[in-house]
């Protein structure tokens, strides 16, 4: 698939299932993300792949973030939110660590992390995977961030779901 075809045919998946990307394909996707343009070559993005138990821990943490945001949620609603996150076999959290720089303002670093997400999306699509870009309460929660090894001041620009597109 050439680049223009990938751009023209890419769309977010409605539903994803197993299998997720192979280790080789995952490496290609991450390498593509790392080639995103960024002013100052700061590479402000942080790519965190969550599979297996790490994915389960993240789902629980994200559901708790939603509960903290809305304490009136009943347990079944929190559980449904946790299950939503687990519907894809592979999660890639894309964070952004903004650095003080005299020539590269924070917004340019955050946009560069967004460009990394787009490269990741196009690579996943070209390799035959479905992809979804999500955020939600988890993306803005300090506990979720620290659980991922990020600083509370870092940004989560996307919770990327990758897997086989289901009909």
MOPELIN-V585898 format. One record per residue. N is the residue number from 1. SS is DSSP state (h for helix, s for strand, l for the rest). Layout:
BEGIN
n->N ss->SS
n->N ss->SS
END
This chain:
BEGIN
n->1 ss->l
n->2 ss->l
n->3 ss->h
n->4 ss->h
n->5 ss->h
n->6 ss->h
n->7 ss->h
n->8 ss->h
n->9 ss->h
n->10 ss->l
n->11 ss->l
n->12 ss->l
n->13 ss->l
n->14 ss->l
n->15 ss->l
n->16 ss->s
n->17 ss->s
n->18 ss->l
n->19 ss->l
n->20 ss->l
n->21 ss->l
n->22 ss->l
n->23 ss->h
n->24 ss->h
n->25 ss->h
n->26 ss->h
n->27 ss->h
n->28 ss->h
n->29 ss->h
n->30 ss->h
n->31 ss->h
n->32 ss->h
n->33 ss->h
n->34 ss->l
n->35 ss->l
n->36 ss->l
n->37 ss->l
n->38 ss->l
n->39 ss->h
n->40 ss->h
n->41 ss->h
n->42 ss->l
n->43 ss->l
n->44 ss->l
n->45 ss->s
n->46 ss->s
n->47 ss->s
n->48 ss->s
n->49 ss->s
n->50 ss->s
n->51 ss->l
n->52 ss->h
n->53 ss->h
n->54 ss->h
n->55 ss->h
n->56 ss->h
n->57 ss->h
n->58 ss->h
n->59 ss->h
n->60 ss->h
n->61 ss->h
n->62 ss->h
n->63 ss->h
n->64 ss->h
n->65 ss->h
n->66 ss->h
n->67 ss->h
n->68 ss->h
n->69 ss->h
n->70 ss->l
n->71 ss->l
n->72 ss->l
n->73 ss->l
n->74 ss->l
n->75 ss->h
n->76 ss->h
n->77 ss->h
n->78 ss->h
n->79 ss->h
n->80 ss->h
n->81 ss->h
n->82 ss->h
n->83 ss->h
n->84 ss->h
n->85 ss->h
n->86 ss->l
n->87 ss->l
n->88 ss->l
n->89 ss->l
n->90 ss->s
n->91 ss->s
n->92 ss->s
n->93 ss->s
n->94 ss->s
n->95 ss->s
n->96 ss->s
n->97 ss->l
n->98 ss->l
n->99 ss->l
n->100 ss->l
n->101 ss->l
n->102 ss->l
n->103 ss->l
n->104 ss->l
n->105 ss->l
n->106 ss->h
n->107 ss->h
n->108 ss->h
n->109 ss->h
n->110 ss->h
n->111 ss->h
n->112 ss->h
n->113 ss->h
n->114 ss->h
n->115 ss->h
n->116 ss->h
n->117 ss->h
n->118 ss->h
n->119 ss->h
n->120 ss->h
n->121 ss->h
n->122 ss->h
n->123 ss->h
n->124 ss->h
n->125 ss->h
n->126 ss->h
n->127 ss->l
n->128 ss->l
n->129 ss->l
n->130 ss->s
n->131 ss->s
n->132 ss->s
n->133 ss->s
n->134 ss->s
n->135 ss->l
n->136 ss->l
n->137 ss->h
n->138 ss->h
n->139 ss->h
n->140 ss->h
n->141 ss->l
n->142 ss->h
n->143 ss->h
n->144 ss->h
n->145 ss->h
n->146 ss->h
n->147 ss->h
n->148 ss->l
n->149 ss->l
n->150 ss->l
n->151 ss->l
n->152 ss->l
n->153 ss->l
n->154 ss->l
n->155 ss->s
n->156 ss->s
n->157 ss->s
n->158 ss->s
n->159 ss->s
n->160 ss->s
n->161 ss->s
n->162 ss->s
n->163 ss->s
n->164 ss->s
n->165 ss->s
n->166 ss->l
n->167 ss->l
END
